[in-house]
Structures are given as C-alpha cells and as structure tokens.
Amino acid sequence: MPFNKTLAIALCVLISGCSAFEKTEKPAPKKVVAMPPPAVTQAWLDVYEPKVREAIKGTHFEFERRENLLVVTAPVQGSFNPDRPNMMLPSTLSPLSRMAKLLEKDESIGVLILGHADSSGEAKANQELSHQRARAFTSIFRLSGLKQNRLMVKGLGSDMPRAANDSQQGRALNRRVEILLTSKDTLNALIAKYSQPAAATAVAAVKPVTDKNAKAVAAAEKPAKGQ
C-alpha cells in the first residue's frame, strides 16, 4: 500500500511548530528556499537508493522511492519488544546501524524520523509512545554522529494512518516508524514550499492546514513512476 501522506506529516510537524529540532522545540521559520534542480535531486536519489536498499536487505523494513525522497518504514511488529513497547529488539539495531553508517559522513543528507501509532487507547498516550519509538531510532543515528541540523524526529500518534483501524491487520500497518531521507537542500526547500498558505490548495483527500495541526501540507510527494 502506498504511503502517500508520509512527507506531508513530516513537513507539517516542522511547519506547525510541534517538532522541528527536538532540542529547541521552536517553529521553523517560514521563508522562501529555492528547490534544487530536479536533476540534482534525482541524481542524489539514484546514488543512495541502491545503498539504502542494501542496508536494509533481508530485514522486515520496507523501502519506497518517492518523487523527492527515499522512505524506509519499520513496522512496530518485529522492531519493538511487545512487552516493552518502546524498546527496540536487537534485530532492529543492525539495519539502523548500517543506514546510519551510510549517512554519517555525508553532510548533505537530511533525515526525518516519524513515529506512528494505531487509534487504540488514549490519543495522548499514543502520541507519546510513537514519539518514544521514533526517538529510539533517532538515538542510533545520533550515536553515529548525525547532528541535529540534519536529523529531526517526531511522534505523530494515530493522526496519519495508512490503513483503516477497524481490523487487526490495519492497526498493525499503522504502528510503524518511518525514516525519510533526501538531500538537506531538497528537504529545506520542501519544508519552505509546503509552509506557504497556498499549499493548502494542493492537498487531496486530507484535512485542511492549521497552525496547530497541518497534517496535510502536501499529501506527500508522489511516488516516482514505476515504483
């Protein structure tokens, strides 16, 4: 199932002031930032797609290439201890470490890590748990030397499901951590682009943008053809 709302969540998090960088918790400034030429972004994706695929090969992680970014999705099932829901299983560390190793020396990369939950239970508890899971992933990248200026994290709770929550299978799909990768310049440009009020007109089948909860800033970047 395509995860066609992922980037919208990430960008709205930064725009609405709910996350940006974890340390400051200040809203990202709304300013015009030039998008790199498409050929530049695509060249970056062409270089890193096989490397990221190789880093998660043989795992239960899922990979998707979008128009402007690479998305790695880790289902909660198989990634976290069922008895301690915010504790990663040892098997999760290897692919994350390989990804972090791949990215650590390239200062041009921007990384967003987003936690998601299903709609079971209290919304506040879901948001906190999803944030804890996202932070657990983030800690591996930080240990490898990625600094805050290119590593962002947020828990979104059950706000952006990728399946209906009316079945066990759907809820399992919604419990996930997503890692979004692109060049830092592209990421900054996307954030600036979707922070503009006019971006709301481009949203399809999602809730309107507000300062507090701009979930659908872009309806995410479209998957590349053939993906």
N, C-alpha and C positions, 0 to 999 in steps of 0.2 A: 504494500500500500504506500503511495507516495506521501512523503511528509511535507506537504506543500505549504505549511504555515511556520516552519521552523525559524527561518530568518526573521519573519515578522515579529515573533516573540522576542528574539534576541535584541532586535533593534528597538522595539518598544520599551524594553527594560531600560535601555540606556537613555532613551528619549524622555521617558516619564519620570526619571529621577529615582526610580526604585532600586537601581543597582549601580550602573556604571562600574567604577572600580570599587572593589569591596572595602578598601581602606578609607576612602573619603566619603562614600555614600552621597556624593553631590551630583546634581543633574549634569548631563553632558551639555556643553554649550551648543546652541543651535546656530550653525554658521554654514556658509557655502563652501563646500570642499569639492574640488574637481575630481571626477571619476577618471581613473587611468584609462587609456585607450583599451577597447575590448581585446585587441590582440595581445596586449601586455598581460591582462588578467588571464586570458585563455592560455597563454604561454606558461604562466605560473601554475595553473591547474594541470596542464599537460605534464609538467615536470613532477609535481607532487602526487598526482593521482596514483601512479604505479607504486610509489614509495609508501603511501598510506595504506594502499591495498595489501602490500607485502607485510606491513607492520601488524595488521590485524588478521592475516591469513590463518585459517584453521581455528578461529575463535567464533563465538556466537555473536560478535559485533556485526552490525550491518553497515554497508557503505552506500553512499549515493553522491553522485556528482550533480551539482546544480549549475545554473547559468553563471554564477559568480563565486561559488564556493564549494568546498567538499564537506560532506556531513557524515560523521560516524555516530551511529546510535548503538548504545549498550542497553539491552533490556535489563530491568532490575533482576528478573529471574535469571539466575546463573551468574550474576555480577555481585550481589549482596547477600549476606548471611540472612536467611529467613527468620532466625531467632533474634538477630540484632540488626534491624533493618537499615541502619546507616553505616554498617561495617562491610567493607569490600571483602569478597572472597579472594584467597591467594591467587586463583587462576586469572583474576582480573588485572593483577599488577603487571604481568608480563606484556600484554599488548599495549597498555598505557605507557609503560616504561619505554617500549620500542618507539611509540609515537613521540613521546617527549624527547627521546634521544635524537630523533629525526629532526625535530623542530628547534632544539635548543640553541644551535649555532647560527640560525638564520634570523636576524633581527627584523627582517621584512615581513614576518608572519604574524597575523593577528589570530587569536584563539578565543572563542566564546564557549563556555561550558554551561549547559542549561539542564536543570533537574525538573522532571515532570512526575506527577502522581495521578492515580485514578481519583474518582469522585467519592470513594468510600470514606466514611468518617468525617471529622470536622475539617472545614476548609483551612483554618489556621494551622492545624497540625499537619495537614498535607503539604502546605506551603513550606513549613519548617523542615519536614522530612526531605522534601525534594531539594531544598537548599543544602541540607547536610550531605546528601548524596553527591550533589554537584561539587561541593567543597572537597569531598573525599577524592574525587577525580582530579580536581584542581591541585591538590597537595602533591600529587605525583609530578605534575608539570613544574610546579614551583621548586621541587627538590632537584629537578634537572636544570634549574637556572633561569626559567622563563620569568621575566619581571612583569610587574603589574601594568606597565604601559602597553603590553600586548597580550595580556591574559585577563579575561573577565569571567565572572561567574554569577549565576542567579538561580534560585529555585522558583518555579512558576506554579507549583501546586498542580491543581487539576484544570487550570484555566484554558489550556490548549490541548485537548485530547486529539489523538489521531484515529480513534475508533470510538464507537458508542460504549458507554459504561454499563450497558444493560446485560452484559454477559461476562463470564469469567475470562474468556479469550480477549474480549475488548479491553477489559480492565488491565490485563497483563500487557497488552500492547501499549497502553497509556503510561504504564510505570516504566520510565526509561530515563537515561541520561544521554544528552546529545552533545557532541563536540563539533563545533563549526570552525572550519579553517579557511582562510583566504589571505591574500596579501594585506598588510596593515593599511596600505593606501586605499585599497578597494573597500576594506571594512569601514574605514573612516568616511569614505565617500558615501557608502550605502547608509550609514547612520545619519549623516547630514541630509541626504536625499529624502529619507523617509521621516525625518523630523519636521519637514515642512508641512503646513496645513493642507496644501494641495494634494499631498499624498493620499489623503483620505478618499479621494475620488477614484483612486486606483484599486481600492480594496474590494474583493469579491467574496460574497457569502460569509462575511465576518462582521463582528461588532464594530461600531464607529470608534474613532480615535478620541481619547480624552487625555487630559494631563495626568490623571491618576492611573489610568489603565488603557494604554494604547496598544491593545493586543494585536490589532490587525494592520499595522502600519503599511505593510507591503503585500500581504498574502504570500509572502516569501518569494524569493527568486525562483523562477520557473526551472524545472529540471531541464537539462540540456537534451536536445533531440537524440533519440536513440538510447537514452539512459533509462 
